[in-house]
Amino acid sequence: MSDVVLKNATIVDGSGSRQGDVAIRDGVIHEVGEKLGGGDTVDLDGLVLMPGLVDLHTHLREPGDEEAETIETGSRAAALGGYTAVVAMPNTNPTIDSAAVVEQVRRCSSRALCDVVPSAAITVGRNGELLAPMAELVRAGVRIFTDDGRGVQDPRLMRTAFEYAAGLAHLAGGTAGSASGVVLAQHCEVDELAGHGVMHEGEWSSRLGLPGQPAEAEELMIHRDLALAGLTGGRLHIQHVSTAGGVEMIRTAKAAGIAVTAEVTPHHLVLDHSHCAGFDPVFKVHPPLRTAADVAALRAGLQDQTIDAIATDHAPHTQQAKECSFLDAAPGMLGLETALAVVLTELDLDLSTVVRVMSINPARIAGLDHRHGGPIAAGRPANLTVVDPNVSWTVQGSTLASRSSNTAFEGRVLRGGVIHTLCDGEFVVRDGEATR
């Protein structure tokens, strides 16, 4: 591994913004200063150097659905999007619900271009009936448990999961409710209320004659799990919050001292249910795109730190699964390569805030802050992203690194591009191209 010196960068991390050089040796930041020399010198004049992005919510499909994505192709998309770590969701085939499948995912990650961190299911097979062997999984290195794609419907079982997770915190090197403990991440959706809804229940579902999912289907489970987290002292992470009511409940819970964090997706921050007007299945996603008022509330929640992180919910699907009727299409859209540019283009966030919600906070929530999302300082692993905040590019699903092409931002001109991504000091993206 050759030494690297990144010159003349605008460095943005948790301490703010400054100009300087960064010298990297043996995969670790050796020095941060001025007029540093030696090694492979890369001029970053006019570019922004930040900690590598961390995604809390990535569907890599492997094992089981490799026709839509593999760990290798998904990690390449991640690296091209500026991510140095992604948390892989467990809704694979087989489900990630045992140490053996965790190890299988890790073996498949040997060619990944970023750190791939397996999460595991809360229940066996994500069937909502029996708890997965959580102690075994924590010993295997899992920190985030989720039945993502389904919410755990049984409140008694969810309470037990919280109690069990809190009791396992010591195995994860933390205490119950602490940032280093075990976290239950919930896809909040009450099945009986959501029914067969394929979009938000409201004005546009009525116009289009499509069955809708009311906001209350999400909000009832958020309310339940906030109460259970408070009751048990467990740590809750709410995935892809999409409603104004959900944001307000999380705000109130945080003020009451409940150990809760929350994420929002770029698409829920930018798109609303009117985008479904053309029946294009690319806009079908769960939770569904909500109203303009919900979008405004999500943005406000991000600004006031009620919502901790932006997560992609990168959900690749084959052409066959998406190019069908809105009713029959699989829900989900790509996100890894476009997330940062969508945020820079569409949201009024300064770069320090972008780093906080796309790197620092996600790394902390996932227990990855010893490697990712930390300060750009001597002694830290060199997991870094270099961005040109002013470059413009047009999204084309067919040219993205994913095996799938189901992007909701097809044809959009976005501002901000990833120039370099370094993982442990190695260029995995250089001059906008993946190196392997």
C-alpha positions as CSV (number, residue, x, y, z in Angstrom):
1,M,0.0,0.0,0.0
2,S,1.6,3.3,-1.1
3,D,1.7,6.5,0.9
4,V,-0.7,9.2,-0.3
5,V,-0.8,12.9,0.3
6,L,-4.0,14.8,-0.4
7,K,-3.1,18.4,-1.0
8,N,-5.0,21.7,-0.8
9,A,-8.3,20.2,0.4
10,T,-11.2,21.9,2.0
11,I,-11.5,19.5,4.9
12,V,-15.0,19.2,6.4
13,D,-15.6,17.0,9.4
14,G,-17.3,17.2,12.9
15,S,-15.1,20.1,13.9
16,G,-16.1,22.3,10.9
17,S,-14.2,23.4,7.8
18,R,-10.6,24.2,7.2
19,Q,-7.9,24.1,4.5
20,G,-5.0,21.7,4.6
21,D,-3.2,18.6,3.5
22,V,-3.7,15.0,4.7
23,A,-0.9,12.5,4.6
24,I,-1.9,8.8,4.6
25,R,0.5,6.0,5.5
26,D,-0.4,2.3,5.8
27,G,-4.1,3.0,5.5
28,V,-4.1,5.4,8.4
29,I,-4.1,9.2,8.5
30,H,-0.5,10.0,9.4
31,E,-0.6,13.8,9.6
32,V,-2.9,16.7,8.9
33,G,-1.3,20.0,8.2
34,E,0.1,22.3,5.5
35,K,2.7,21.8,2.8
36,L,3.0,18.1,3.4
37,G,4.9,16.0,0.9
38,G,5.9,12.5,0.0
39,G,4.2,9.5,-1.6
40,D,1.4,9.7,-4.2
41,T,0.4,13.4,-4.3
42,V,-3.1,14.2,-5.3
43,D,-4.2,17.9,-5.6
44,L,-7.7,18.6,-4.2
45,D,-7.8,22.3,-4.9
46,G,-11.4,23.3,-5.1
47,L,-12.6,20.0,-3.8
48,V,-14.1,18.9,-0.4
49,L,-12.5,16.1,1.7
50,M,-14.9,14.6,4.2
51,P,-15.2,11.4,6.2
52,G,-16.5,8.5,4.1
53,L,-20.3,8.3,4.0
54,V,-22.1,5.5,6.0
55,D,-25.4,4.0,4.9
56,L,-27.6,2.5,7.6
57,H,-30.0,0.9,5.1
58,T,-28.7,-1.0,2.0
59,H,-30.3,-3.9,0.3
60,L,-27.5,-5.9,-1.4
61,R,-29.8,-8.9,-2.3
62,E,-27.0,-11.4,-1.9
63,P,-27.4,-14.3,-1.0
64,G,-30.5,-15.3,-3.0
65,D,-31.4,-12.5,-5.4
66,E,-28.2,-11.9,-7.2
67,E,-30.0,-11.1,-10.5
68,A,-30.9,-7.8,-8.9
69,E,-27.7,-7.0,-7.1
70,T,-24.6,-8.6,-5.6
71,I,-22.5,-7.5,-2.7
72,E,-19.8,-6.6,-5.2
73,T,-21.9,-4.5,-7.5
74,G,-23.8,-2.9,-4.6
75,S,-20.5,-2.0,-2.9
76,R,-19.2,-0.5,-6.2
77,A,-22.3,1.7,-6.4
78,A,-21.7,2.6,-2.7
79,A,-18.1,3.6,-3.3
80,L,-19.0,5.6,-6.4
81,G,-21.6,7.4,-4.2
82,G,-19.0,8.2,-1.6
83,Y,-19.8,5.5,0.9
84,T,-17.1,3.7,2.8
85,A,-19.4,1.5,4.8
86,V,-23.0,0.2,4.3
87,V,-25.2,-1.8,6.7
88,A,-26.6,-4.7,4.7
89,M,-30.3,-5.5,5.4
90,P,-31.2,-9.1,6.3
91,N,-34.1,-9.7,3.9
92,T,-32.0,-12.1,1.8
93,N,-32.6,-15.7,0.9
94,P,-31.7,-17.3,3.2
95,T,-32.5,-14.6,5.8
96,I,-29.6,-13.3,7.8
97,D,-30.8,-14.8,11.1
98,S,-27.9,-17.0,12.1
99,A,-24.2,-16.6,12.6
100,A,-23.7,-19.0,9.6
101,V,-25.4,-16.6,7.2
102,V,-23.6,-13.6,8.7
103,E,-20.3,-15.4,7.9
104,Q,-21.6,-16.2,4.4
105,V,-22.2,-12.5,3.8
106,R,-18.8,-11.7,5.1
107,R,-17.2,-14.2,2.7
108,C,-19.1,-12.7,-0.2
109,S,-17.8,-9.3,0.9
110,S,-14.2,-10.2,0.2
111,R,-14.3,-8.3,-3.1
112,A,-16.4,-5.4,-1.8
113,L,-15.2,-1.9,-2.5
114,C,-16.3,-0.7,1.0
115,D,-17.0,-2.1,4.4
116,V,-20.2,-4.3,4.3
117,V,-21.7,-4.7,7.8
118,P,-24.4,-7.3,8.1
119,S,-27.5,-6.6,10.1
120,A,-29.6,-9.5,11.3
121,A,-33.3,-10.2,11.6
122,I,-35.2,-9.7,14.8
123,T,-37.2,-12.8,14.2
124,V,-36.5,-16.1,12.5
125,G,-37.0,-15.8,8.8
126,R,-38.5,-12.3,9.4
127,N,-41.7,-14.2,10.1
128,G,-42.6,-12.3,13.3
129,E,-43.1,-15.5,15.3
130,L,-39.9,-16.5,17.1
131,L,-36.9,-14.4,18.1
132,A,-33.7,-15.0,16.1
133,P,-30.7,-16.2,18.2
134,M,-29.7,-12.7,19.1
135,A,-26.9,-13.7,21.5
136,E,-25.2,-15.8,18.9
137,L,-25.6,-13.0,16.4
138,V,-24.1,-10.4,18.7
139,R,-21.2,-12.6,19.3
140,A,-20.8,-12.8,15.5
141,G,-20.5,-9.1,15.4
142,V,-24.1,-7.9,14.7
143,R,-25.2,-4.7,16.3
144,I,-28.3,-3.8,14.3
145,F,-31.4,-6.1,14.2
146,T,-34.3,-5.5,11.9
147,D,-37.1,-7.4,10.1
148,D,-36.9,-4.6,7.5
149,G,-39.5,-4.9,4.8
150,R,-41.9,-5.9,7.6
151,G,-42.6,-4.5,11.0
152,V,-42.7,-6.9,13.9
153,Q,-46.5,-7.0,14.4
154,D,-46.7,-8.7,17.8
155,P,-46.2,-6.1,20.6
156,R,-45.4,-8.8,23.2
157,L,-42.7,-10.3,21.0
158,M,-41.3,-6.8,20.3
159,R,-41.2,-6.1,24.0
160,T,-39.3,-9.3,24.5
161,A,-36.9,-8.4,21.8
162,F,-36.2,-5.1,23.5
163,E,-35.6,-6.8,26.8
164,Y,-33.4,-9.4,25.3
165,A,-31.4,-6.8,23.3
166,A,-30.9,-4.6,26.4
167,G,-29.6,-7.7,28.2
168,L,-27.0,-8.4,25.4
169,A,-25.5,-4.9,25.5
170,H,-22.5,-6.1,27.4
171,L,-21.6,-8.5,24.6
172,A,-21.5,-5.5,22.2
173,G,-19.3,-3.6,24.5
174,G,-21.9,-1.2,25.8
175,T,-24.8,-0.7,28.1
176,A,-28.5,-0.9,27.5
177,G,-29.6,2.2,25.5
178,S,-26.0,3.3,24.9
179,A,-24.6,4.2,21.5
180,S,-22.3,1.2,21.6
181,G,-25.1,-1.3,22.5
182,V,-27.5,-3.4,20.5
183,V,-30.2,-1.5,18.5
184,L,-33.5,-2.7,17.2
185,A,-34.3,-1.0,13.9
186,Q,-38.0,-1.1,12.9
187,H,-39.8,-0.8,9.7
188,C,-42.9,0.8,11.2
189,E,-46.0,-0.5,9.4
190,V,-49.1,-2.1,10.9
191,D,-50.1,-4.7,8.4
192,E,-53.8,-4.8,9.2
193,L,-54.1,-1.1,8.6
194,A,-51.7,-0.8,5.7
195,G,-53.7,-3.6,4.0
196,H,-52.9,-3.9,0.3
197,G,-52.0,-0.3,-0.1
198,V,-49.5,0.5,-2.8
199,M,-49.1,4.3,-2.3
200,H,-50.1,6.9,0.3
201,E,-53.8,7.0,1.1
202,G,-54.9,10.5,0.2
203,E,-55.8,12.8,-2.7
204,W,-53.7,11.1,-5.3
205,S,-54.6,7.5,-4.4
206,S,-58.3,8.5,-4.8
207,R,-57.6,10.2,-8.2
208,L,-55.7,7.2,-9.5
209,G,-58.0,4.5,-8.1
210,L,-55.1,2.8,-6.3
211,P,-55.3,1.3,-2.8
212,G,-53.6,3.5,-0.3
213,Q,-51.7,3.1,3.0
214,P,-52.7,5.7,5.6
215,A,-50.0,7.6,7.5
216,E,-51.5,6.1,10.7
217,A,-50.3,2.6,9.7
218,E,-46.7,3.9,10.2
219,E,-47.5,6.2,13.1
220,L,-49.2,3.6,15.3
221,M,-46.2,1.4,15.2
222,I,-43.8,4.3,15.9
223,H,-46.0,5.2,18.9
224,R,-46.0,1.5,20.1
225,D,-42.3,1.0,19.8
226,L,-41.4,4.3,21.4
227,A,-43.5,3.2,24.4
228,L,-41.8,-0.2,24.4
229,A,-38.3,1.4,24.2
230,G,-39.3,3.6,27.2
231,L,-40.7,0.7,29.1
232,T,-37.7,-1.6,28.6
233,G,-34.8,0.8,28.4
234,G,-34.0,-0.6,24.9
235,R,-32.5,1.2,22.0
236,L,-34.8,1.9,19.0
237,H,-33.9,3.1,15.5
238,I,-36.8,4.0,13.3
239,Q,-36.2,3.3,9.7
240,H,-37.3,5.5,6.8
241,V,-39.7,7.7,8.8
242,S,-42.1,9.3,6.3
243,T,-44.8,11.2,8.1
244,A,-45.2,14.5,9.9
245,G,-46.9,12.7,12.8
246,G,-43.9,10.3,13.1
247,V,-41.4,13.2,13.2
248,E,-43.4,14.9,16.0
249,M,-43.6,11.6,18.1
250,I,-39.8,11.1,17.8
251,R,-39.2,14.7,18.8
252,T,-41.3,14.3,21.9
253,A,-39.7,10.9,22.7
254,K,-36.2,12.4,22.5
255,A,-37.2,15.2,24.8
256,A,-38.5,12.6,27.3
257,G,-35.1,10.8,27.2
258,I,-36.1,7.7,25.3
259,A,-33.1,6.1,23.5
260,V,-34.4,6.6,19.9
261,T,-32.7,7.5,16.6
262,A,-34.3,7.9,13.2
263,E,-33.4,8.0,9.6
264,V,-35.0,9.5,6.5
265,T,-34.4,8.6,2.8
266,P,-33.5,11.1,0.1
267,H,-36.6,10.2,-1.9
268,H,-38.9,10.9,1.1
269,L,-37.2,14.3,1.4
270,V,-37.6,15.2,-2.2
271,L,-40.5,13.4,-3.8
272,D,-44.2,13.2,-2.8
273,H,-47.3,11.2,-3.8
274,S,-48.0,13.4,-6.8
275,H,-45.1,11.7,-8.5
276,C,-47.2,8.5,-8.7
277,A,-49.6,10.4,-11.1
278,G,-48.2,8.7,-14.2
279,F,-48.5,5.2,-12.7
280,D,-44.7,4.7,-13.1
281,P,-43.8,1.9,-10.8
282,V,-40.3,3.4,-10.2
283,F,-42.1,5.6,-7.6
284,K,-43.6,2.7,-5.7
285,V,-41.8,2.4,-2.4
286,H,-42.6,1.3,1.2
287,P,-43.2,3.4,3.1
288,P,-44.9,5.2,0.3
289,L,-44.2,8.7,-0.9
290,R,-46.3,11.0,1.3
291,T,-47.7,14.5,1.0
292,A,-45.9,17.8,0.5
293,A,-46.7,18.7,4.1
294,D,-44.9,15.4,5.2
295,V,-41.9,16.3,3.1
296,A,-41.7,19.7,4.8
297,A,-41.9,18.1,8.2
298,L,-39.2,15.6,7.4
299,R,-36.9,18.4,6.3
300,A,-37.7,20.4,9.4
301,G,-36.9,17.3,11.5
302,L,-33.6,16.9,9.8
303,Q,-32.7,20.5,10.4
304,D,-33.5,20.4,14.2
305,Q,-31.8,17.0,14.6
306,T,-35.0,15.1,15.5
307,I,-34.0,12.9,12.6
308,D,-30.4,11.8,12.9
309,A,-29.5,10.4,9.6
310,I,-30.1,10.2,5.9
311,A,-30.2,6.5,4.7
312,T,-30.7,5.4,1.2
313,D,-32.9,2.3,1.5
314,H,-31.1,1.3,-1.7
315,A,-33.5,-1.3,-3.1
316,P,-32.5,-2.7,-6.5
317,H,-35.0,-4.7,-8.5
318,T,-34.8,-6.5,-11.8
319,Q,-36.4,-5.1,-14.9
320,Q,-39.1,-7.8,-14.7
321,A,-40.0,-6.8,-11.1
322,K,-40.4,-3.1,-11.9
323,E,-41.6,-2.9,-15.5
324,C,-45.2,-4.1,-14.8
325,S,-48.3,-2.5,-13.4
326,F,-48.1,-0.2,-10.3
327,L,-50.2,-2.7,-8.4
328,D,-47.9,-5.7,-9.2
329,A,-44.5,-4.0,-9.1
330,A,-42.0,-4.6,-6.3
331,P,-41.5,-1.6,-4.0
332,G,-38.2,0.2,-3.8
333,M,-35.7,2.3,-5.7
334,L,-31.9,2.7,-6.1
335,G,-30.1,5.2,-3.9
336,L,-26.4,4.7,-3.3
337,E,-25.0,6.5,-6.3
338,T,-27.4,9.4,-6.2
339,A,-28.0,10.1,-2.5
340,L,-25.3,12.6,-1.9
341,A,-26.0,14.5,-5.1
342,V,-29.7,14.6,-4.4
343,V,-29.0,16.0,-0.9
344,L,-26.6,18.6,-2.3
345,T,-29.0,19.6,-5.1
346,E,-32.4,19.6,-3.4
347,L,-31.8,20.4,0.3
348,D,-30.5,23.6,1.9
349,L,-27.9,21.9,4.1
350,D,-24.4,23.1,4.7
351,L,-21.6,20.6,4.2
352,S,-21.0,20.2,7.9
353,T,-24.6,19.1,8.3
354,V,-24.3,16.8,5.4
355,V,-21.3,15.1,7.0
356,R,-23.2,14.9,10.3
357,V,-26.3,13.2,8.8
358,M,-24.6,11.0,6.2
359,S,-21.4,10.0,8.0
360,I,-20.9,10.9,11.7
361,N,-24.4,10.0,13.0
362,P,-24.9,6.8,10.9
363,A,-21.4,5.5,12.0
364,R,-22.3,6.2,15.6
365,I,-25.7,4.5,15.3
366,A,-24.2,1.4,13.7
367,G,-21.3,1.2,16.1
368,L,-18.8,1.9,13.4
369,D,-17.5,5.2,14.7
370,H,-14.1,3.6,15.5
371,R,-13.5,3.2,11.7
372,H,-15.9,5.6,10.0
373,G,-17.4,9.1,10.4
374,G,-14.8,10.3,12.8
375,P,-12.6,13.4,12.7
376,I,-10.0,13.7,9.9
377,A,-7.1,13.5,12.2
378,A,-3.9,11.6,12.8
379,G,-4.4,8.1,13.9
380,R,-7.8,7.6,12.3
381,P,-8.4,5.0,9.5
382,A,-8.3,6.7,6.1
383,N,-11.9,6.1,5.1
384,L,-12.5,9.3,3.1
385,T,-14.5,10.8,0.4
386,V,-13.6,13.7,-2.0
387,V,-16.4,15.6,-3.5
388,D,-16.7,18.3,-6.1
389,P,-19.8,20.2,-4.8
390,N,-20.2,22.2,-8.0
391,V,-20.0,19.6,-10.8
392,S,-23.3,18.7,-12.6
393,W,-24.3,15.4,-14.0
394,T,-27.4,13.7,-15.4
395,V,-28.7,10.5,-13.8
396,Q,-29.0,7.6,-16.2
397,G,-30.1,4.3,-14.6
398,S,-28.5,2.3,-17.4
399,T,-25.0,3.7,-16.5
400,L,-25.2,3.2,-12.8
401,A,-23.0,0.5,-11.2
402,S,-25.9,-1.4,-9.8
403,R,-27.1,-4.5,-11.6
404,S,-30.5,-2.8,-11.6
405,S,-31.6,0.5,-13.0
406,N,-34.7,1.5,-11.0
407,T,-33.8,5.0,-10.1
408,A,-36.6,7.6,-9.5
409,F,-34.2,10.4,-10.5
410,E,-33.8,9.3,-14.2
411,G,-32.9,12.3,-16.3
412,R,-32.4,14.7,-13.4
413,V,-29.5,17.0,-13.5
414,L,-27.8,16.8,-10.1
415,R,-25.1,19.0,-8.6
416,G,-22.2,17.4,-6.7
417,G,-20.1,14.4,-7.6
418,V,-17.7,12.0,-5.9
419,I,-14.2,12.3,-7.3
420,H,-12.3,10.0,-5.0
421,T,-13.2,7.4,-2.4
422,L,-10.6,5.9,-0.2
423,C,-11.1,2.8,2.0
424,D,-8.3,2.2,4.5
425,G,-6.1,4.5,2.4
426,E,-6.7,2.7,-0.9
427,F,-8.4,4.5,-3.8
428,V,-11.5,2.4,-4.6
429,V,-12.8,5.3,-6.7
430,R,-10.3,7.7,-8.4
431,D,-11.2,10.5,-10.7
432,G,-14.8,9.4,-10.6
433,E,-14.1,5.8,-11.7
434,A,-14.1,2.6,-9.6
435,T,-10.6,1.2,-9.5
436,R,-11.7,-2.5,-9.5
